[in-house]
Amino acid sequence: MNEQSLFESLSDETRRRILVLILKHEELCVCELFQALDVPQPKVSRHLAVLREAGVLAQRREGTWVFYRLDPQLPAWAYRMLGLMAEGVENGIPYREDAERLAIAANRPVRCAA
């Protein structure tokens, strides 16, 4: 991961919203993310691919479910910067609304798939 790929990955609001949710919850599956963001699953998957290719996110499979978390190989400065970004925006719209939708989705049965 290099600085340019990290900053380019942060240029999109949807990707920043994904990162804020993952930072808060440590690991989320694709279905949780598209429900929280209220955007189509293919769009979320494209943004996750950009973040993965930039070296920001890592994934793990559990059956048909795919879970995303920050890449453990991220440099310490990148973790700090992402944490500060999340702290600065988490109470703003749409970040607060994303958190509310994720909480609602967590209270009902969800069928996640890759």
Secondary structure, DSSP 8 states (H G I E B T S, - for coil): --HHHHHHHTTSHHHHHHHHHHHHHS-EEHHHHHHHHTS-HHHHHHHHHHHHHTTSEEEEEETTEEEEEE-TTS-HHHHHHHHHHHHHHTTSTTHHHHHHHHHHHHTS------
